[in-house]
Amino acid sequence: MRIKNGYKRPPIDKGTTILTAKPYAYVLRSSYRKDRCDYCLQSGKLSKCSACQCVYYCNRSCQQDAWSIHKTECPKLKKVLPKIVPDMARLMTRVIIKLSRGGGDETGYYSEKSYRKFKDLMSHYSDIKKDEKRMEHFMCLYNILNELFEDEPIPSNVELLAIYGRICINSFNIFDLDMNSIGVGIYLGPSIIDHSCLPNAVATFEGSTIIIRTIQDLPCLDWSQIRLSYIDVLKTTEDRRTELQSSYYFWCNCKRCEEPELTTRAVMCSNKACTHPCSPDEGICENCGTVFPDKFKETFDEISDFTAYHLQSMKDTAYLDVSKVCLKKQEGVLHPLNVQHVQTLQSAFVSAISLQHWEEAESYAKRLINGYLTYYGEIHPLTGILYLMMGKIQLYVEKSKQALETLKIAKSILIITHGEKHTLVRESLKPLLHQAIMEVM
């Protein structure tokens, strides 16, 4: 136990909720505006706002709760119809409206006595001023904001750029139960948490409420030591560092980034009896001494470039036939834990589900597990959800015994990452577990 000011701070077990927070401001992504309530973010039967014809609500209660902000936003959205306001411009609009009403004094507590206000969030103003792409984006948003606010007073250019910077650096993607990004929000208290590619905590959501839970046992609750991952870590160290540098203006030196990479760009050993991940640059397996064929490096580079091109083309929509072509080319060359191979399996899994090819989807899920355990870790929301989805598929294809074992693993993970009371556990996992138990009996 750590002692501070004579008070012993107790240890924190993994699976402990250390912070929950409502958003300071948030928006539903425009791509979901007809599918989800603009206020509670839930899907279902929706009704359109009769004034702006742009946002949808699931009931009158949500519409009334949203009105405090939407009544000012509504005529602005209506003014630019049929154009849809970009998500970032809409989030900036909501922040501007909130600040104009005294929202600068709102506090977000992350401990009993410690809190943050909007002005406390880092803006990286000087970095953004030197960032050509970000400044180009900001100028586009500036023009949109001028159109939305027209003759109304808005913050100065300097103030607007600071608002833009605080949103860029501190916003959280809001995820649904399947870990799809459905919105973006600013959370004052949670913004205190720094990044690591080997996090000891994770963020999940109930609607727009963020929940921070530990995934490791900790000696005490020390906010200077709590870490979330700001990005998807299913990437090479080079790609992670590049993304963090361009998005958040820091060079990551976490333990994972500092240690040598063994698998991210690994190739298969030419000796089929050897499963050691090999470097494509060495030309020989350091484990068994097998020498690679001539021009193996050229073959690897060609397949890697081919895969990278198609993964980028499938960034928004995964295609099963394209994924299969990539996987076929990768056979015997890319190691099963090579990042590109795992990403391709991920794409194949998602597209197989969308096409309701259940047997294929189960096969891809099984092949994905080792990749998820390697890059996300045993205790991670995405790992838990992969097991949950695989168990659900196994139930559907009448593999009840396998489904029960898979869903038990899902439970052991999701109880830590989400907790017993989370909607995912209560309404998805537990009914599936009950069904599996009944079918096995």
C-alpha positions as CSV (number, residue, x, y, z in Angstrom):
1,M,0.0,0.0,0.0
2,R,1.3,3.4,-0.9
3,I,1.2,6.1,1.8
4,K,0.5,9.7,1.0
5,N,0.0,12.4,3.6
6,G,-0.3,9.7,6.3
7,Y,-3.2,8.0,4.3
8,K,-2.8,4.5,3.0
9,R,-4.1,4.3,-0.6
10,P,-5.6,0.8,-1.2
11,P,-4.6,-1.3,-4.1
12,I,-6.8,-1.3,-7.2
13,D,-7.9,-4.7,-8.6
14,K,-8.3,-5.2,-12.3
15,G,-11.9,-4.7,-13.4
16,T,-12.4,-1.7,-11.1
17,T,-14.3,1.3,-12.4
18,I,-12.1,4.3,-11.6
19,L,-14.1,7.0,-13.4
20,T,-17.4,7.6,-15.2
21,A,-18.2,10.9,-16.9
22,K,-20.9,12.5,-19.0
23,P,-19.6,14.4,-22.0
24,Y,-18.9,18.1,-21.9
25,A,-20.0,18.1,-25.6
26,Y,-20.5,15.4,-28.1
27,V,-22.0,14.6,-31.5
28,L,-23.3,11.5,-33.2
29,R,-21.4,10.8,-36.4
30,S,-23.4,12.0,-39.4
31,S,-23.2,8.5,-41.0
32,Y,-25.4,7.2,-38.2
33,R,-27.8,10.2,-38.0
34,K,-30.8,8.2,-39.5
35,D,-30.0,5.1,-37.5
36,R,-29.4,6.3,-34.0
37,C,-30.9,8.9,-31.6
38,D,-28.9,12.1,-31.6
39,Y,-29.2,12.4,-27.9
40,C,-28.9,8.9,-26.3
41,L,-27.2,7.3,-29.3
42,Q,-29.4,4.2,-29.2
43,S,-30.7,2.6,-32.4
44,G,-34.4,1.8,-32.9
45,K,-37.5,3.6,-34.2
46,L,-36.7,7.3,-34.7
47,S,-38.5,10.5,-35.4
48,K,-37.0,13.4,-37.3
49,C,-36.7,16.9,-35.8
50,S,-39.5,18.7,-37.7
51,A,-37.7,22.0,-37.7
52,C,-34.2,21.2,-39.0
53,Q,-35.1,17.9,-40.7
54,C,-31.5,16.8,-39.8
55,V,-31.4,15.0,-36.5
56,Y,-33.4,12.1,-35.2
57,Y,-34.7,11.1,-31.7
58,C,-36.0,7.9,-30.3
59,N,-38.7,9.5,-28.1
60,R,-40.0,12.8,-26.8
61,S,-37.9,12.6,-23.6
62,C,-34.6,12.5,-25.6
63,Q,-35.8,15.4,-27.8
64,Q,-36.6,17.5,-24.7
65,D,-33.3,16.6,-23.0
66,A,-31.4,17.6,-26.2
67,W,-33.3,20.9,-26.6
68,S,-31.1,23.0,-24.4
69,I,-28.3,22.8,-27.0
70,H,-30.4,21.9,-30.1
71,K,-32.6,24.9,-29.9
72,T,-29.6,27.1,-30.8
73,E,-28.1,24.6,-33.2
74,C,-31.4,23.7,-35.0
75,P,-31.9,26.9,-37.1
76,K,-28.2,26.7,-38.1
77,L,-28.5,23.2,-39.4
78,K,-31.7,24.1,-41.2
79,K,-30.1,27.1,-42.8
80,V,-27.5,25.0,-44.7
81,L,-29.8,22.2,-45.8
82,P,-29.5,20.0,-47.9
83,K,-25.9,20.1,-46.9
84,I,-25.0,18.1,-43.8
85,V,-22.7,19.9,-41.4
86,P,-19.4,17.9,-40.9
87,D,-19.0,16.2,-37.5
88,M,-16.1,18.4,-36.4
89,A,-17.9,21.6,-37.4
90,R,-21.0,20.5,-35.5
91,L,-18.9,19.6,-32.4
92,M,-17.2,23.0,-32.5
93,T,-20.6,24.6,-32.8
94,R,-21.8,22.9,-29.7
95,V,-18.7,23.9,-27.8
96,I,-19.1,27.5,-28.9
97,I,-22.7,27.5,-27.8
98,K,-21.8,26.0,-24.5
99,L,-19.0,28.4,-23.8
100,S,-21.3,31.4,-24.6
101,R,-23.6,30.2,-21.8
102,G,-20.9,30.0,-19.1
103,G,-19.7,26.5,-19.9
104,G,-16.1,27.6,-19.4
105,D,-16.8,27.2,-15.6
106,E,-18.1,23.6,-15.9
107,T,-15.8,21.2,-14.0
108,G,-15.1,17.5,-14.7
109,Y,-13.8,15.7,-11.6
110,Y,-11.4,12.8,-11.8
111,S,-10.8,12.5,-8.1
112,E,-12.6,13.8,-5.0
113,K,-10.8,17.2,-5.2
114,S,-9.2,17.3,-8.6
115,Y,-11.0,18.5,-11.7
116,R,-10.5,20.0,-15.2
117,K,-12.2,22.8,-17.1
118,F,-12.4,23.2,-20.8
119,K,-9.6,25.8,-20.7
120,D,-7.3,23.2,-18.9
121,L,-7.3,20.9,-21.9
122,M,-4.1,21.1,-24.0
123,S,-4.7,22.8,-27.4
124,H,-1.2,22.3,-28.9
125,Y,-1.8,25.7,-30.5
126,S,1.7,26.3,-31.7
127,D,2.0,22.7,-33.1
128,I,-1.3,23.1,-35.0
129,K,-0.3,26.4,-36.4
130,K,2.7,24.7,-38.0
131,D,0.7,21.7,-39.2
132,E,-0.3,22.4,-42.8
133,K,-3.0,19.7,-43.0
134,R,-4.6,20.7,-39.7
135,M,-4.6,24.3,-40.6
136,E,-6.2,23.6,-44.0
137,H,-8.9,21.6,-42.1
138,F,-9.3,24.4,-39.6
139,M,-9.8,27.0,-42.4
140,C,-12.5,24.8,-44.0
141,L,-14.2,24.6,-40.6
142,Y,-13.8,28.3,-40.0
143,N,-15.7,29.0,-43.3
144,I,-18.5,26.6,-42.3
145,L,-18.8,28.2,-38.8
146,N,-19.1,31.7,-40.3
147,E,-21.9,30.4,-42.5
148,L,-23.6,28.7,-39.5
149,F,-23.3,31.7,-37.2
150,E,-23.7,34.3,-40.0
151,D,-24.2,37.7,-38.2
152,E,-23.9,36.3,-34.7
153,P,-20.7,37.0,-32.7
154,I,-18.3,34.1,-32.5
155,P,-14.9,33.7,-30.9
156,S,-11.9,35.2,-32.5
157,N,-9.6,33.3,-34.9
158,V,-7.2,32.7,-32.1
159,E,-9.9,31.4,-29.7
160,L,-11.4,29.2,-32.5
161,L,-8.1,27.6,-33.2
162,A,-7.6,26.9,-29.5
163,I,-11.1,25.3,-29.4
164,Y,-10.2,23.3,-32.5
165,G,-6.9,22.2,-30.9
166,R,-8.5,21.1,-27.6
167,I,-11.1,19.0,-29.6
168,C,-8.4,17.4,-31.8
169,I,-6.1,16.5,-28.9
170,N,-8.7,15.6,-26.2
171,S,-11.7,14.1,-28.0
172,F,-12.7,10.4,-27.4
173,N,-14.3,8.2,-30.0
174,I,-17.7,7.0,-28.6
175,F,-18.1,3.3,-29.3
176,D,-21.3,1.2,-29.5
177,L,-21.5,-2.3,-28.0
178,D,-19.7,-3.8,-31.0
179,M,-16.9,-1.2,-30.7
180,N,-17.9,0.7,-33.8
181,S,-17.1,4.4,-33.5
182,I,-20.5,6.1,-33.6
183,G,-19.7,9.5,-32.2
184,V,-17.1,11.9,-30.8
185,G,-17.1,13.6,-27.4
186,I,-15.1,15.8,-25.1
187,Y,-14.8,14.5,-21.5
188,L,-13.1,16.8,-19.1
189,G,-12.1,14.5,-16.2
190,P,-10.9,11.6,-18.4
191,S,-8.8,13.9,-20.5
192,I,-6.2,13.8,-17.7
193,I,-5.2,10.2,-18.7
194,D,-2.1,9.8,-20.8
195,H,-1.4,7.3,-23.6
196,S,0.4,3.9,-23.7
197,C,0.5,1.3,-26.4
198,L,0.4,-1.1,-23.4
199,P,-2.5,0.4,-21.4
200,N,-3.5,-0.5,-17.9
201,A,-7.1,0.8,-18.3
202,V,-9.7,0.9,-21.0
203,A,-12.7,3.1,-21.9
204,T,-16.1,1.7,-22.7
205,F,-19.4,3.5,-23.2
206,E,-23.1,3.3,-22.1
207,G,-24.7,5.7,-24.6
208,S,-22.6,8.8,-24.3
209,T,-21.3,8.1,-20.8
210,I,-17.7,7.0,-20.7
211,I,-16.5,4.4,-18.2
212,I,-12.8,3.9,-17.4
213,R,-11.9,0.5,-15.9
214,T,-8.6,-1.0,-15.0
215,I,-7.4,-4.1,-16.8
216,Q,-4.4,-4.7,-14.5
217,D,-4.0,-4.9,-10.8
218,L,-2.5,-1.6,-9.6
219,P,-0.7,-0.8,-6.3
220,C,-3.0,2.3,-5.9
221,L,-5.0,4.8,-7.9
222,D,-2.3,7.2,-9.1
223,W,-3.6,9.2,-12.0
224,S,-0.1,10.0,-13.2
225,Q,0.3,6.2,-13.9
226,I,-3.1,5.4,-15.5
227,R,-2.8,4.8,-19.2
228,L,-5.3,4.4,-22.1
229,S,-4.4,3.7,-25.7
230,Y,-5.4,6.7,-27.9
231,I,-5.2,4.6,-31.1
232,D,-5.8,1.1,-32.4
233,V,-2.6,-0.8,-31.5
234,L,-2.9,-3.4,-34.2
235,K,-0.1,-1.6,-36.1
236,T,3.7,-1.7,-36.3
237,T,5.6,0.5,-33.9
238,E,6.6,2.8,-36.8
239,D,2.9,3.2,-37.8
240,R,1.8,3.7,-34.2
241,R,4.4,6.4,-33.5
242,T,3.7,8.1,-36.8
243,E,0.0,8.3,-36.0
244,L,0.6,9.5,-32.5
245,Q,3.1,12.1,-33.7
246,S,0.7,13.5,-36.4
247,S,-2.4,13.4,-34.3
248,Y,-1.2,14.2,-30.8
249,Y,2.3,15.7,-31.3
250,F,4.3,13.4,-29.2
251,W,6.8,10.6,-29.8
252,C,5.7,7.5,-28.0
253,N,8.4,5.9,-25.8
254,C,6.2,3.4,-23.9
255,K,7.6,0.0,-23.1
256,R,6.0,-1.6,-26.2
257,C,7.4,1.0,-28.5
258,E,10.9,0.8,-27.0
259,E,11.1,-3.0,-27.2
260,P,12.2,-4.8,-30.4
261,E,9.4,-5.9,-32.7
262,L,9.4,-9.7,-33.3
263,T,6.1,-10.3,-35.1
264,T,4.6,-7.2,-36.8
265,R,6.5,-7.6,-40.1
266,A,7.3,-11.3,-39.6
267,V,7.6,-13.9,-42.4
268,M,7.2,-17.6,-42.3
269,C,10.3,-19.7,-42.1
270,S,10.9,-21.7,-45.3
271,N,11.2,-24.8,-43.2
272,K,7.5,-25.8,-42.7
273,A,8.3,-27.5,-39.4
274,C,9.5,-24.2,-37.9
275,T,7.0,-21.7,-36.7
276,H,9.5,-19.1,-35.6
277,P,8.6,-15.5,-36.8
278,C,11.4,-14.4,-39.1
279,S,12.6,-11.0,-40.2
280,P,12.2,-10.5,-44.0
281,D,15.5,-8.6,-44.0
282,E,17.8,-11.4,-42.6
283,G,17.5,-14.1,-45.3
284,I,17.9,-16.8,-42.8
285,C,15.9,-18.2,-39.8
286,E,17.6,-17.4,-36.6
287,N,15.8,-20.3,-34.9
288,C,16.6,-23.3,-37.3
289,G,19.1,-21.8,-39.7
290,T,17.1,-22.4,-42.8
291,V,18.2,-20.1,-45.7
292,F,15.4,-18.3,-47.6
293,P,15.0,-18.8,-51.3
294,D,16.5,-16.2,-53.7
295,K,14.4,-13.1,-54.2
296,F,12.3,-13.9,-51.1
297,K,12.6,-10.3,-49.9
298,E,11.3,-9.0,-53.2
299,T,8.3,-11.4,-53.0
300,F,7.6,-10.3,-49.4
301,D,7.7,-6.6,-50.4
302,E,5.4,-7.2,-53.3
303,I,2.8,-9.0,-51.1
304,S,3.1,-6.5,-48.4
305,D,2.5,-3.6,-50.8
306,F,-0.4,-5.5,-52.4
307,T,-2.0,-6.1,-49.0
308,A,-1.4,-2.5,-47.8
309,Y,-3.2,-1.1,-50.9
310,H,-6.2,-3.4,-50.5
311,L,-6.5,-2.8,-46.7
312,Q,-6.5,0.9,-47.4
313,S,-9.2,0.5,-50.0
314,M,-11.3,-1.5,-47.5
315,K,-10.9,1.0,-44.7
316,D,-14.6,1.9,-44.7
317,T,-16.1,-1.3,-46.2
318,A,-14.6,-4.8,-46.0
319,Y,-15.0,-7.1,-49.0
320,L,-14.7,-10.9,-48.6
321,D,-13.5,-11.6,-52.1
322,V,-10.7,-9.0,-51.8
323,S,-9.7,-10.3,-48.4
324,K,-9.5,-13.8,-49.7
325,V,-7.3,-12.8,-52.5
326,C,-4.9,-11.1,-50.1
327,L,-4.9,-14.1,-47.7
328,K,-4.1,-16.4,-50.6
329,K,-1.1,-14.3,-51.6
330,Q,0.1,-14.2,-48.0
331,E,0.1,-18.0,-47.6
332,G,3.5,-19.4,-46.9
333,V,5.1,-15.9,-46.8
334,L,3.5,-13.8,-44.0
335,H,3.7,-15.2,-40.5
336,P,0.3,-15.8,-38.8
337,L,1.1,-12.9,-36.4
338,N,2.2,-10.5,-39.1
339,V,0.1,-7.3,-38.6
340,Q,-1.0,-7.2,-42.2
341,H,-2.1,-10.8,-42.0
342,V,-4.1,-10.2,-38.8
343,Q,-5.7,-7.1,-40.3
344,T,-6.7,-9.1,-43.4
345,L,-8.2,-11.8,-41.3
346,Q,-10.1,-9.0,-39.4
347,S,-11.5,-7.7,-42.7
348,A,-12.5,-11.2,-43.9
349,F,-14.2,-11.9,-40.5
350,V,-16.2,-8.6,-40.7
351,S,-17.3,-9.1,-44.3
352,A,-18.2,-12.8,-43.7
353,I,-20.5,-11.7,-40.9
354,S,-22.1,-9.0,-43.1
355,L,-22.7,-11.7,-45.8
356,Q,-24.0,-14.1,-43.2
357,H,-21.4,-16.7,-44.2
358,W,-21.4,-18.1,-40.7
359,E,-19.0,-21.1,-41.1
360,E,-16.4,-18.9,-42.8
361,A,-16.9,-16.2,-40.1
362,E,-16.2,-18.8,-37.4
363,S,-13.1,-20.0,-39.2
364,Y,-11.7,-16.5,-39.5
365,A,-12.5,-15.8,-35.8
366,K,-10.5,-18.8,-34.7
367,R,-7.6,-17.7,-36.8
368,L,-7.9,-14.2,-35.4
369,I,-7.6,-15.1,-31.8
370,N,-3.8,-15.4,-31.5
371,G,-3.4,-12.1,-33.3
372,Y,-5.8,-10.4,-30.9
373,L,-4.1,-11.9,-27.9
374,T,-0.7,-10.8,-29.2
375,Y,-1.6,-7.2,-30.1
376,Y,-4.6,-6.3,-27.9
377,G,-3.8,-8.6,-25.0
378,E,-5.9,-11.2,-23.1
379,I,-7.9,-8.6,-21.3
380,H,-9.2,-6.1,-23.8
381,P,-12.7,-5.1,-25.0
382,L,-12.0,-6.2,-28.6
383,T,-10.6,-9.6,-27.5
384,G,-13.7,-10.2,-25.3
385,I,-16.0,-9.1,-28.1
386,L,-14.3,-11.4,-30.6
387,Y,-14.9,-14.4,-28.3
388,L,-18.5,-13.2,-27.8
389,M,-19.2,-13.0,-31.5
390,M,-17.5,-16.3,-32.2
391,G,-19.6,-17.9,-29.4
392,K,-22.8,-16.4,-30.9
393,I,-21.9,-17.8,-34.4
394,Q,-21.2,-21.2,-32.9
395,L,-24.6,-21.2,-31.3
396,Y,-26.2,-20.3,-34.6
397,V,-24.4,-23.1,-36.5
398,E,-25.4,-25.6,-33.7
399,K,-22.0,-26.1,-32.1
400,S,-23.4,-25.7,-28.6
401,K,-20.5,-27.2,-26.6
402,Q,-17.9,-25.1,-28.4
403,A,-20.1,-22.1,-28.0
404,L,-20.4,-22.6,-24.3
405,E,-16.6,-22.8,-23.8
406,T,-16.1,-19.8,-26.1
407,L,-18.7,-17.7,-24.2
408,K,-17.2,-18.6,-20.9
409,I,-13.9,-17.1,-22.1
410,A,-15.8,-14.0,-23.3
411,K,-17.3,-13.6,-19.9
412,S,-14.0,-13.9,-18.1
413,I,-12.7,-10.9,-20.2
414,L,-15.8,-8.8,-20.4
415,I,-16.5,-8.9,-16.7
416,I,-13.2,-7.1,-16.3
417,T,-13.4,-4.7,-19.2
418,H,-17.1,-3.8,-19.0
419,G,-18.4,-5.1,-15.7
420,E,-21.5,-7.1,-14.6
421,K,-23.9,-4.2,-15.0
422,H,-22.9,-3.1,-18.6
423,T,-25.5,-3.5,-21.2
424,L,-23.2,-5.7,-23.3
425,V,-22.9,-8.2,-20.5
426,R,-26.5,-8.1,-19.3
427,E,-28.3,-8.1,-22.6
428,S,-25.9,-9.9,-25.0
429,L,-23.5,-12.1,-23.1
430,K,-25.6,-13.5,-20.3
431,P,-28.6,-14.5,-22.6
432,L,-26.2,-16.3,-25.0
433,L,-24.5,-18.1,-22.1
434,H,-27.9,-19.2,-20.8
435,Q,-28.9,-20.4,-24.2
436,A,-25.7,-22.4,-24.6
437,I,-26.1,-24.0,-21.2
438,M,-29.7,-25.0,-22.0
439,E,-28.7,-26.5,-25.4
440,V,-25.8,-28.4,-23.9
441,M,-28.1,-29.8,-21.2
